[in-house]
């Protein structure tokens, strides 16, 4: 299995200059061939990675671009590979159209695909044969194969992300003992079918006043001046701090959920549609649901757990978790769920939705996972909680959901 380990590195001044050349040259190659591919596509010509690789060889022979020879040829080729992958993702509709890179971007990187050595406190790779000082805060497991390293800079900090193959087969799905459904929210970040609510830390909101102050100072600086560059660096540093806080919190939650559950059912949110609501757009961007689900996905794979993504149009908040009846849409200020069909009253609205997500997700997988196998209740805080209600029929829930999806 492939795993990545990220470390802080401490290049000396000479190494920093060479890294900056690599950042600039790989960015230049990426932009040149993005423009090249756009023009060729406009003519109706098909372009692939091999085509651009040949053109890169010709480009380096030109006097105007002779400086490209100062950088690792492998890194320049990886820039072409990244561009090719970006177009492939766009054509598969799993990514947006590739955009030109700017030297003003907050994040800069280049990749080296081979000839990597992690020594005693030093990282060695092509063009950096004397070794770059690295802080190994956790060891790379022995008997692993180093696949590639990506060197990056965020503000004035440099990092190395080392991709390794542990030469182990992907774990087989374990026998499920516990399943959970997760409802995404804004008031609370995650609400589980067990009734557990994970707080929305609102890191961006907490730093918004400081950020606004820094941005006002930035707006008053003369363009091109050193003071403006310093002001930009301060804004970027705060954005990085917010991002790091958010990422750390997501890792802690995803780790806890994966460790304590065997099947995790989540909703596939229509984020693009949701951010059209101007009142909620900023808050939706702050919670990072997409990044959280990505973390759940690869951690589930590492641990032999099962992640199930249900249809984004599934009306989880409209269905009763006891009888499966569709009670229709409700205003957001109504936080308790009442069912006129079966008489169920005052269930937490988000917990009800999480239980529906869990039950519907379990109905999508094979017979190994049944209500009896994983000890699921239709509705309630947990299998050991105070509520004890009958298990809802997956067939009923599916029928109600399909009717709602068909109407919607």
QUIPEVEN-V687069 format. One record per residue. N is the residue number from 1. RES is the residue in one small letter. OMEGA is omega in radians with two decimals (* if undefined). BURIAL is + if it has 16 or more other C-alpha atoms within 10 Angstrom, else -. Layout:
[[N:RES:OMEGA:BURIAL] [N:RES:OMEGA:BURIAL]]
//
This chain:
[[1:x:3.12:-] [2:x:3.08:+] [3:x:-3.13:-] [4:x:3.11:+] [5:x:-3.08:-] [6:x:-3.09:+] [7:x:3.00:+] [8:x:3.07:+] [9:x:-3.04:+] [10:x:3.13:+] [11:x:3.03:+] [12:x:-3.04:-] [13:x:3.14:-] [14:x:3.13:-] [15:x:3.09:+] [16:x:3.13:-] [17:x:-3.14:-] [18:x:3.08:+] [19:x:3.12:+] [20:x:3.06:+] [21:x:3.12:+] [22:x:3.09:+] [23:x:-3.10:+] [24:x:-3.09:+] [25:x:3.12:+] [26:x:3.08:+] [27:x:3.13:+] [28:x:3.13:+] [29:x:3.13:+] [30:x:-3.09:+] [31:x:3.13:+] [32:x:-3.06:-] [33:x:2.94:+] [34:x:3.08:+] [35:x:3.14:-] [36:x:-3.11:-] [37:x:3.11:+] [38:x:-3.13:-] [39:x:3.14:-] [40:x:3.10:-] [41:x:3.13:-] [42:x:3.10:-] [43:x:-3.12:-] [44:x:-3.14:-] [45:x:3.09:-] [46:x:-3.11:-] [47:x:3.05:-] [48:x:-3.09:-] [49:x:-3.10:-] [50:x:3.11:-] [51:x:-3.11:-] [52:x:3.11:+] [53:x:3.10:+] [54:x:3.14:-] [55:x:3.10:-] [56:x:3.10:+] [57:x:3.11:-] [58:x:-3.12:-] [59:x:-3.10:+] [60:x:3.12:-] [61:x:-3.13:-] [62:x:-3.12:-] [63:x:-3.09:-] [64:x:-3.08:-] [65:x:-3.12:-] [66:x:-3.14:-] [67:x:3.13:-] [68:x:-3.12:+] [69:x:3.14:-] [70:x:-3.10:-] [71:x:3.12:+] [72:x:3.13:+] [73:x:3.12:+] [74:x:-3.14:-] [75:x:3.09:+] [76:x:3.11:+] [77:x:3.10:+] [78:x:3.06:+] [79:x:3.07:+] [80:x:3.12:+] [81:x:3.10:+] [82:x:3.12:-] [83:x:3.13:+] [84:x:3.10:+] [85:x:3.13:+] [86:x:3.09:+] [87:x:3.12:+] [88:x:3.12:+] [89:x:3.12:-] [90:x:-3.13:-] [91:x:3.08:-] [92:x:-3.13:-] [93:x:3.07:-] [94:x:3.13:-] [95:x:-3.13:-] [96:x:-3.14:-] [97:x:-3.12:-] [98:x:3.14:+] [99:x:3.10:-] [100:x:3.13:-] [101:x:-3.13:-] [102:x:3.09:-] [103:x:3.09:-] [104:x:3.12:-] [105:x:-3.11:-] [106:x:-3.05:-] [107:x:3.12:-] [108:x:-3.11:+] [109:x:2.93:+] [110:x:-3.04:+] [111:x:3.06:+] [112:x:-2.99:+] [113:x:-3.09:+] [114:x:-3.13:-] [115:x:-3.11:-] [116:x:3.10:+] [117:x:3.03:-] [118:x:-3.10:+] [119:x:3.13:-] [120:x:3.13:-] [121:x:3.13:-] [122:x:3.08:+] [123:x:-3.09:+] [124:x:3.10:+] [125:x:-3.05:+] [126:x:-3.10:+] [127:x:3.11:-] [128:x:-3.00:-] [129:x:3.08:-] [130:x:3.08:-] [131:x:3.08:+] [132:x:-3.12:+] [133:x:-3.08:+] [134:x:3.10:+] [135:x:-3.11:+] [136:x:-3.12:+] [137:x:2.97:-] [138:x:-3.05:-] [139:x:2.96:-] [140:x:-3.10:+] [141:x:3.10:-] [142:x:-3.13:-] [143:x:3.06:-] [144:x:3.14:+] [145:x:3.12:-] [146:x:-3.07:+] [147:x:3.12:+] [148:x:3.08:+] [149:x:3.07:+] [150:x:3.11:+] [151:x:-3.11:+] [152:x:3.04:+] [153:x:3.03:+] [154:x:-2.93:-] [155:x:-3.10:+] [156:x:-3.12:-] [157:x:-3.12:-] [158:x:-3.10:+] [159:x:3.03:+] [160:x:3.07:+] [161:x:-3.03:+] [162:x:3.11:+] [163:x:-3.12:+] [164:x:3.00:+] [165:x:-3.10:+] [166:x:3.08:+] [167:x:3.09:-] [168:x:3.07:-] [169:x:3.11:-] [170:x:-3.12:-] [171:x:3.07:-] [172:x:3.12:-] [173:x:-3.13:-] [174:x:3.10:-] [175:x:-3.01:-] [176:x:3.05:+] [177:x:-3.09:-] [178:x:3.10:+] [179:x:-3.13:+] [180:x:3.02:+] [181:x:-3.10:+] [182:x:3.06:+] [183:x:-3.12:+] [184:x:3.14:+] [185:x:3.09:+] [186:x:3.06:+] [187:x:2.94:-] [188:x:-3.07:+] [189:x:3.14:+] [190:x:3.04:+] [191:x:-3.08:+] [192:x:3.10:+] [193:x:3.05:+] [194:x:-3.12:+] [195:x:3.13:+] [196:x:3.14:-] [197:x:3.10:+] [198:x:-3.04:-] [199:x:2.95:-] [200:x:-3.03:+] [201:x:3.09:+] [202:x:-3.10:+] [203:x:-3.14:+] [204:x:3.14:+] [205:x:-3.10:-] [206:x:-3.12:-] [207:x:-3.01:-] [208:x:-3.14:-] [209:x:3.10:-] [210:x:3.14:-] [211:x:3.13:+] [212:x:3.12:-] [213:x:3.13:-] [214:x:3.14:+] [215:x:3.07:-] [216:x:3.10:-] [217:x:3.13:-] [218:x:-3.08:+] [219:x:-3.10:-] [220:x:-3.12:-] [221:x:-3.14:+] [222:x:-3.13:-] [223:x:3.13:-] [224:x:-3.12:-] [225:x:3.09:-] [226:x:3.13:-] [227:x:3.10:-] [228:x:3.11:+] [229:x:3.10:-] [230:x:3.14:-] [231:x:3.08:+] [232:x:-3.13:+] [233:x:3.13:+] [234:x:3.10:+] [235:x:-3.14:+] [236:x:3.14:+] [237:x:3.12:+] [238:x:3.09:+] [239:x:3.12:+] [240:x:3.11:+] [241:x:3.12:-] [242:x:3.14:+] [243:x:3.13:+] [244:x:3.10:-] [245:x:-3.12:-] [246:x:-3.12:+] [247:x:3.13:-] [248:x:3.14:-] [249:x:3.13:-] [250:x:3.12:+] [251:x:-3.12:+] [252:x:-3.13:-] [253:x:-3.11:+] [254:x:3.10:+] [255:x:-3.14:-] [256:x:-3.11:-] [257:x:3.14:+] [258:x:-3.10:+] [259:x:-3.00:-] [260:x:-3.12:-] [261:x:-3.13:+] [262:x:3.08:+] [263:x:-3.13:+] [264:x:3.14:+] [265:x:-3.13:+] [266:x:3.09:+] [267:x:3.06:+] [268:x:-3.00:+] [269:x:3.04:+] [270:x:-3.03:-] [271:x:-3.14:-] [272:x:3.12:-] [273:x:-3.08:-] [274:x:-3.08:-] [275:x:3.03:-] [276:x:3.04:-] [277:x:-3.02:-] [278:x:-3.13:-] [279:x:-3.06:-] [280:x:-3.00:-] [281:x:-3.11:-] [282:x:-3.11:-] [283:x:3.13:+] [284:x:3.10:+] [285:x:-3.09:-] [286:x:-3.05:+] [287:x:3.07:+] [288:x:3.11:+] [289:x:-3.09:+] [290:x:3.13:-] [291:x:3.13:-] [292:x:-3.14:+] [293:x:3.06:+] [294:x:3.12:-] [295:x:3.09:+] [296:x:-3.06:+] [297:x:-3.07:+] [298:x:3.09:-] [299:x:3.06:+] [300:x:3.13:+] [301:x:3.14:+] [302:x:-2.99:+] [303:x:3.12:+] [304:x:3.11:+] [305:x:-3.09:+] [306:x:3.06:+] [307:x:-3.13:+] [308:x:3.07:+] [309:x:-3.12:+] [310:x:-3.10:+] [311:x:-3.10:+] [312:x:3.13:-] [313:x:3.12:+] [314:x:-3.04:+] [315:x:-3.04:+] [316:x:-3.10:+] [317:x:-3.11:+] [318:x:-3.06:+] [319:x:3.05:+] [320:x:-3.10:+] [321:x:-3.14:+] [322:x:-3.07:+] [323:x:3.12:+] [324:x:-3.13:+] [325:x:3.09:+] [326:x:-3.08:+] [327:x:3.10:-] [328:x:-3.12:-] [329:x:-3.14:-] [330:x:3.08:-] [331:x:-3.09:-] [332:x:-3.09:-] [333:x:3.08:-] [334:x:-3.03:-] [335:x:3.10:-] [336:x:-3.10:-] [337:x:3.05:+] [338:x:3.13:+] [339:x:3.13:+] [340:x:-3.09:-] [341:x:-3.07:-] [342:x:3.08:-] [343:x:3.10:-] [344:x:-3.07:-] [345:x:2.97:-] [346:x:2.96:-] [347:x:3.08:+] [348:x:-3.05:+] [349:x:-3.09:+] [350:x:3.09:+] [351:x:3.08:+] [352:x:3.13:+] [353:x:-3.14:+] [354:x:3.11:+] [355:x:3.10:+] [356:x:3.11:+] [357:x:3.11:+] [358:x:-3.09:+] [359:x:-3.13:+] [360:x:3.11:+] [361:x:3.13:+] [362:x:3.11:+] [363:x:-3.11:+] [364:x:-3.08:-] [365:x:-2.95:-] [366:x:-2.99:-] [367:x:3.11:-] [368:x:-3.06:-] [369:x:3.11:+] [370:x:3.14:+] [371:x:-3.14:+] [372:x:-3.08:-] [373:x:-3.04:-] [374:x:3.02:+] [375:x:-3.05:-] [376:x:2.96:+] [377:x:3.11:+] [378:x:-3.06:+] [379:x:3.12:+] [380:x:-3.06:+] [381:x:3.11:+] [382:x:-3.11:+] [383:x:3.11:+] [384:x:-3.09:-] [385:x:-3.07:-] [386:x:3.12:-] [387:x:3.09:-] [388:x:-3.07:-] [389:x:-3.11:-] [390:x:3.10:-] [391:x:3.14:+] [392:x:3.12:+] [393:x:3.09:+] [394:x:-3.12:+] [395:x:3.12:-] [396:x:-3.12:-] [397:x:3.12:+] [398:x:-3.12:+] [399:x:3.13:-] [400:x:-3.14:+] [401:x:-3.12:+] [402:x:3.08:-] [403:x:-3.12:-] [404:x:3.13:+] [405:x:-3.14:-] [406:x:3.14:-] [407:x:-3.11:-] [408:x:*:-]]
//
